[in-house]
Amino acid sequence: MAFFEEIRTMGHERVLICSNPDVGLKAIIAVHSTVLGPGLGGCRMWNYSSDEEALTDVLRLSRGMTYKAAAAGLNLGGGKAVIIGDSKADKSEALFRAFGRYIDSLGGLYITAEDVGTDMEDMELILTETKWVTGVAPAHGGSGDPSPVTAFGTLQGLMAAVKWKFDEPDLDGRSVAVQGLGSVGGHLAGYLLERGAKVFGCDIDHEAIDEAEAKGVEIVSPDEIFDVDCDVFAPCAMGAILNDDTIPRLRCSIIAGAANNQLQDEDRHAEMLDARNILYAPDFVINAGGLINVYNELLGGYNQERALRMTRGIYLNTSRVFEIAERDSITSADAAERVAEERIATVQKMGSKHWGRLLD
């Protein structure tokens, strides 16, 4: 009963349980909304401690994708998938092809992409069974790895937050603590260093640490990252890291990072940050670069210049959220949700579900 109640409460249109014991596949696909377009969102492969944890994660992530697409002005809905397993030990061609058949059974309601624990090679295995996949290699008409564009978009939102807080978007001399130096966090650290910022970072992957350290990142432990005295704290790993335990430890003026669902409790922890005068750049607004990038694949021929031009719009989108929050005396998290919900409600009233070339 709790299973169905959780789905009902979060307003999902469809949840598909995927199982193939012969190849070790245990996965969940969640389509939250198709009001603005097909639900597009990455496939995460993670060794969840329980099936319930996996369900909660995919429901939250897919809803976040709905808000992310709406706030970015894209003609997409929200969807997400999780594969339960160890991404370093359990991957196989058969597993991803079996998963691809489940995606294909939805007939375009869900379009997948890479996420934590999956990569371009995995997407190409899925492509053998369904066309509803993005983030494949340019040789297949795709855009390749979306991580650099996700990081570039996060940088735009971070600079908007710095401008709002300090009245100057220049990052030269600013300090940023990047939590997670993987595919997105590593690129973000590089962009920050190029702009003269002092960058602290942490990760649990030794290879990621070595690469970041070689660029000039000062490495701290995963626990110490919350205590770093800095201008900006940039969460770029897993979600729910802003909570009752970590928020009191923060020594920053701004939260601006690429991780999804950073607030463990969306309302209460946004208010805690406000009470501490810490400016929060809502994650689904500033981490939309990767979604914008793969969306461009669906427009008929990927064009990187167009994708980067659209991604630069995150700066203005983030600034608009701060303006609404200040004008209406609400948290930035509430302001971001208001922007997304108003667009969804407006389109829903039109009663149209013509998605144009997206389903060609």
C-alpha positions in Angstrom: 0.0 0.0 0.0 2.8 2.4 0.9 4.3 1.7 -2.6 1.2 3.0 -4.4 0.6 5.8 -1.9 4.1 7.2 -2.6 3.5 7.2 -6.3 0.1 8.8 -5.9 1.4 11.5 -3.6 4.1 12.5 -6.0 1.8 12.6 -9.0 3.5 10.1 -11.3 1.8 9.1 -14.6 3.5 5.7 -14.9 6.0 3.5 -13.0 7.4 0.4 -14.7 9.2 -2.3 -12.7 11.8 -4.1 -14.9 13.0 -7.6 -14.1 15.0 -10.1 -16.0 16.7 -12.6 -13.6 18.6 -14.3 -16.4 20.7 -11.2 -17.0 20.5 -9.8 -13.4 18.3 -6.9 -14.3 16.4 -5.1 -11.5 15.3 -1.6 -12.6 12.5 1.0 -12.2 11.4 3.5 -14.8 9.4 6.4 -13.5 7.5 8.8 -15.8 6.4 11.8 -13.7 4.8 14.1 -16.3 4.3 14.3 -20.1 2.4 17.6 -20.1 5.2 19.5 -21.8 6.6 16.5 -23.8 8.0 13.0 -23.4 9.7 12.3 -20.1 13.5 12.5 -20.6 15.9 11.7 -17.8 19.0 9.7 -17.2 19.4 6.1 -16.2 21.3 5.8 -12.8 23.0 2.5 -11.8 23.5 2.3 -8.1 23.9 -0.4 -5.5 20.9 0.7 -3.4 20.6 -0.8 0.1 16.9 -1.7 -0.6 14.3 -1.8 -3.3 12.4 0.9 -1.3 15.4 3.2 -1.4 15.6 2.8 -5.2 11.9 3.5 -5.6 12.1 6.7 -3.5 15.2 7.8 -5.5 13.7 7.3 -8.9 10.4 9.0 -7.9 12.2 12.0 -6.6 14.6 12.2 -9.5 11.9 11.9 -12.1 9.8 14.6 -10.5 12.9 16.8 -10.4 13.3 16.3 -14.2 9.8 17.6 -14.7 10.7 20.8 -12.9 14.1 21.0 -14.6 12.7 20.9 -18.1 9.9 23.3 -17.3 12.1 25.8 -15.7 14.6 25.6 -18.6 11.8 26.3 -21.1 12.2 22.9 -22.8 9.4 20.9 -24.4 10.0 17.9 -22.3 8.4 16.1 -19.4 10.1 14.4 -16.5 11.3 10.8 -16.3 14.1 8.8 -14.8 15.3 5.2 -14.4 17.4 3.4 -11.9 19.2 0.1 -12.3 19.9 -1.7 -9.0 23.5 -3.0 -9.1 27.2 -2.2 -8.8 28.2 -0.2 -11.8 31.8 -1.4 -11.5 30.9 -5.1 -11.4 27.4 -5.9 -12.7 27.3 -4.3 -16.2 26.9 -6.5 -19.2 25.6 -6.2 -22.8 22.7 -8.4 -22.0 21.6 -6.3 -19.0 21.5 -3.1 -20.9 19.8 -4.6 -23.9 17.1 -6.2 -21.7 16.7 -2.8 -20.1 16.4 -1.2 -23.6 13.5 -3.4 -24.4 11.6 -2.2 -21.4 12.2 1.4 -22.5 11.0 0.6 -26.0 7.8 -0.9 -24.6 6.8 2.6 -23.4 6.7 3.9 -27.0 8.5 7.2 -26.4 6.9 8.2 -23.1 10.3 7.8 -21.6 13.7 8.7 -23.3 16.8 7.8 -21.4 20.3 9.2 -21.1 23.4 8.5 -19.0 23.6 9.4 -15.3 25.5 8.3 -12.3 27.0 4.9 -12.9 26.2 4.8 -16.6 28.1 6.2 -19.6 28.0 6.6 -23.4 28.9 3.0 -24.1 26.0 1.8 -22.0 23.6 4.1 -23.9 24.9 2.6 -27.2 24.0 -0.9 -25.9 20.5 0.4 -25.1 20.4 1.9 -28.7 20.5 -1.6 -30.1 17.0 -2.3 -28.7 15.3 1.1 -28.8 15.6 4.5 -30.4 14.4 6.2 -27.2 17.9 7.0 -26.0 20.2 10.1 -26.1 23.8 10.8 -25.2 25.2 8.4 -27.7 28.4 9.0 -29.7 28.5 11.6 -32.5 29.0 8.7 -34.9 25.4 7.7 -34.2 24.1 11.2 -34.5 24.4 11.9 -30.7 26.1 14.5 -28.6 28.4 12.2 -26.7 29.1 12.8 -23.0 26.8 15.5 -21.6 28.9 16.1 -18.5 30.9 19.1 -19.8 27.7 20.9 -20.8 26.1 20.1 -17.4 29.1 21.6 -15.7 29.1 24.6 -18.0 25.4 25.3 -17.1 26.2 24.9 -13.4 28.9 27.4 -13.9 26.3 29.9 -15.3 24.1 29.4 -12.3 27.0 29.7 -9.9 28.1 33.0 -11.5 24.5 34.3 -11.3 24.5 33.5 -7.6 27.9 35.2 -7.1 26.6 38.3 -8.9 23.4 38.3 -6.8 25.2 37.9 -3.5 28.3 40.0 -4.1 27.2 42.3 -7.0 30.0 41.0 -9.1 30.0 37.8 -11.3 33.8 37.6 -11.6 35.1 34.4 -10.0 38.8 35.6 -9.8 39.8 35.2 -6.2 36.6 33.5 -5.1 36.8 30.2 -3.3 34.6 27.2 -4.2 34.3 23.8 -2.4 33.3 21.1 -4.9 31.8 18.0 -3.3 32.3 15.2 -5.9 35.0 15.4 -8.6 33.5 12.9 -11.0 32.4 13.6 -14.6 30.5 16.8 -13.8 32.3 18.0 -10.7 35.7 17.5 -12.3 34.7 19.6 -15.3 33.2 22.3 -13.1 36.4 22.4 -11.1 38.3 23.0 -14.3 36.0 25.8 -15.4 36.4 27.5 -12.0 40.2 27.2 -12.0 40.3 28.7 -15.5 38.4 31.7 -14.1 40.8 32.3 -11.3 38.9 30.7 -8.4 40.5 28.8 -5.6 39.0 25.3 -5.6 38.7 22.7 -2.8 37.4 19.3 -3.7 36.7 15.8 -2.4 35.8 12.4 -3.9 35.8 8.7 -2.9 37.4 7.8 -6.3 41.2 7.9 -6.3 41.4 8.4 -10.0 39.1 11.5 -9.9 41.2 12.9 -7.0 44.4 12.5 -8.9 43.0 14.2 -12.0 41.6 17.1 -10.0 44.8 17.5 -7.9 46.8 17.7 -11.1 44.6 20.6 -12.3 45.3 22.5 -9.1 42.4 21.5 -6.8 43.2 21.3 -3.1 41.9 18.0 -1.9 40.1 17.5 1.4 38.3 14.5 2.9 34.6 13.9 2.1 33.7 14.7 5.6 35.9 17.9 5.8 34.3 19.4 2.7 31.3 20.7 4.7 33.7 22.7 7.0 35.7 24.4 4.3 35.6 28.2 4.7 34.6 29.3 1.2 32.4 31.6 -0.9 30.5 28.8 -2.7 29.7 25.2 -1.7 29.0 23.2 -4.9 27.4 19.7 -4.3 28.2 17.6 -7.3 27.7 14.0 -6.0 24.5 12.3 -4.6 21.4 14.0 -3.3 20.0 14.8 0.2 23.4 16.2 1.4 21.9 19.4 2.8 20.3 18.3 6.0 20.0 18.8 9.7 23.6 17.6 10.3 25.4 19.3 7.4 23.7 22.8 7.1 24.9 24.0 10.6 28.5 23.1 9.6 28.6 25.1 6.3 30.9 28.1 6.2 29.8 29.5 2.8 27.7 32.3 1.4 26.2 30.4 -1.6 25.1 26.8 -2.4 25.4 26.2 -6.2 26.1 22.7 -7.5 25.2 20.1 -10.0 23.8 17.3 -7.8 20.1 16.5 -7.9 17.8 16.8 -4.9 20.4 18.4 -2.7 17.9 19.4 0.0 16.8 16.4 2.1 13.6 18.1 3.1 12.8 20.6 0.4 10.8 23.1 2.5 12.5 22.9 5.9 16.1 22.8 4.7 15.5 25.7 2.2 14.3 27.7 5.2 17.3 26.7 7.3 19.6 28.0 4.6 17.6 31.2 4.4 17.9 31.6 8.2 21.6 31.3 7.9 21.7 33.9 5.0 23.1 31.3 2.6 21.9 31.9 -1.0 20.7 28.6 -2.5 20.7 28.2 -6.3 18.0 25.6 -6.9 19.7 22.5 -8.3 17.1 21.7 -11.0 17.5 25.2 -12.4 21.3 25.4 -12.6 22.1 21.7 -13.5 19.9 21.7 -16.6 22.8 21.9 -19.0 23.0 18.2 -19.6 19.3 18.0 -20.3 19.5 21.0 -22.7 22.4 19.2 -24.4 20.6 15.9 -25.1 17.4 17.8 -25.9 19.3 19.2 -28.8 19.7 15.7 -30.2 15.9 15.5 -30.5 15.6 18.7 -32.5 17.0 17.2 -35.6 20.8 17.0 -35.8 22.9 17.8 -32.8 24.5 21.3 -32.8 26.9 22.0 -30.0 27.0 25.8 -30.6 23.2 25.8 -30.3 23.3 23.7 -27.1 25.9 26.0 -25.4 23.9 29.1 -26.4 20.8 27.6 -24.8 22.8 26.6 -21.8 24.0 30.1 -21.2 20.4 31.0 -20.5 20.7 29.3 -17.1 22.4 32.5 -15.9 19.2 34.5 -16.6 16.9 31.7 -15.4 18.8 31.6 -12.0 18.7 35.4 -11.7 15.0 35.4 -12.3 14.4 32.9 -9.5 16.3 35.1 -7.1 14.3 38.1 -8.2 11.0 36.3 -7.6 12.2 35.0 -4.2 13.1 38.5 -3.1 10.0 40.1 -4.5 7.6 37.6 -2.9 9.6 37.0 0.3 9.8 33.2 -0.3 12.8 30.8 -0.5 14.6 30.4 -3.8 13.5 26.8 -3.8 9.9 27.9 -3.6 10.5 30.5 -6.3 12.0 27.9 -8.7 9.1 25.5 -8.2 6.6 28.3 -8.9 8.3 29.1 -12.2 8.1 25.5 -13.3 4.6 24.9 -12.0 3.2 28.0 -13.7 4.5 26.9 -17.1 3.2 23.4 -16.7 -0.2 24.7 -15.6 -0.4 27.0 -18.6 0.4 24.3 -21.1 -1.9 21.9 -19.4 -4.9 24.3 -19.8 -4.2 24.3 -23.6 -5.0 20.6 -23.7 -2.5 19.8 -26.4 -0.1 16.9 -26.5 1.5 17.5 -29.9 5.3 17.0 -29.4 6.3 17.8 -32.9 9.6 16.3 -34.1 10.5 14.9 -30.7 8.6 11.6 -31.5 9.6 11.3 -35.2 
